[in-house]
Amino acid sequence: MAKLVFIRHGQSEWNLSNLFTGWVDVNLSEQGVAEAQAAGEKIKAAGIEFDQAYTSVLTRAIKTLHYALEGSDQLWVPEIKSWRLNERHYGALQGQNKAEAAEQFGEDQVLVWRRSYDTLPPLLSASDEGSAANDRRYADLDPKAIPGGENLKVTLERVIPFWEDEIAPKLLEGKNVIVAAHGNSLRALTKYIENISDADIMGVEMATGEPVVYDLDDKLNIVSKIKL
Ligand SMILES: O=C(O)[C@H](O)COP(=O)(O)O
C-alpha cells in the first residue's frame, strides 16, 4: 500500500487578481502561503510521511511543496522538478483578466477555454514576448515541445509520461509520494488515475492548498481518497 498526495499550489498573486496564469511564474499571495503552511500541519496531523516529492518548475508550486514539507517536519524529502507538471499553458490568454475576457469574448467562450477537454486557447508564437522559448529554465527542452498554448488533452499527454516514468514506479515500490503542482496538471493526473471521462472532467476542480490523499494498492488501484 502506498500513499499519493496531490496538492495544488496555494493561492497565487494572479489567482487573487483573477488573471489567466499558465506558465507565467508568479508568486504565492499571503493567503497562498498560509494555505500551504496549513496543508503542512494537516499532513503532519494525519501522520503522512513521504519518501519522494515532485513539483513543477514554477515558483508557486515549488514554494507550496516546501511549506507543506516544512510544516510536516520533512523538508529533507528528495524532490524532482519537471516542466511536465507545469500548469496548462494558457497561450495568448496569459496575463488577461478572466472577468474582462468573459465580457470581451462571452462567458461561454471563456468557459470552453477554461474547462473543455480539447479546445485550445488562442496561441502564442515562439517570437512573442511572453513565450517560454525565451525562458532559460526550458533551455534543454526540444523547442518543438515548448507549447504556445495547451488544452487539458495536450496537458495530459505531457504529464502522463512523467507519471509513468517517475511517479508510478515509486508508488509500485511502496513509497509515499507528494505531487505539488497546478489546477490543470493535477486535473489531468486525476482524470488518468481515476479514469474520468472527457465530459466529466469538466466538472472537476482542485482547491488551492488542499491536500488530496489517495491510498493505492500494489497495482495502483485506488483504495480510498480523502481531502484534508
Ligand atoms: O493558470 C491559471 O490561470 C490558473 O492557475 C488555473 O486556471 P483555470 O481555473 O482557468 O483552469
The ligand as an SDF file (V2000), in Angstrom:
LIG
                    3D

 11 10  0  0  0  0  0  0  0  0999 V2000
   -3.4740   29.2090  -14.9460 O   0  0  0  0  0  0  0  0  0  0  0  0
   -4.4290   29.7250  -14.3530 C   0  0  0  0  0  0  0  0  0  0  0  0
   -4.9620   30.7880  -14.7200 O   0  0  0  0  0  0  0  0  0  0  0  0
   -4.9890   29.0650  -13.1070 C   0  0  0  0  0  0  0  0  0  0  0  0
   -3.9820   28.6100  -12.2940 O   0  0  0  0  0  0  0  0  0  0  0  0
   -5.9080   27.9260  -13.4340 C   0  0  0  0  0  0  0  0  0  0  0  0
   -6.8630   28.4490  -14.2250 O   0  0  0  0  0  0  0  0  0  0  0  0
   -8.3020   27.8300  -14.5340 P   0  0  0  0  0  0  0  0  0  0  0  0
   -9.0760   27.7870  -13.2500 O   0  0  0  0  0  0  0  0  0  0  0  0
   -8.8570   28.7790  -15.5290 O   0  0  0  0  0  0  0  0  0  0  0  0
   -8.0790   26.4550  -15.0840 O   0  0  0  0  0  0  0  0  0  0  0  0
  1  2  2  0
  2  3  1  0
  2  4  1  0
  4  5  1  0
  4  6  1  0
  6  7  1  0
  7  8  1  0
  8  9  2  0
  8 10  1  0
  8 11  1  0
M  END
$$$$
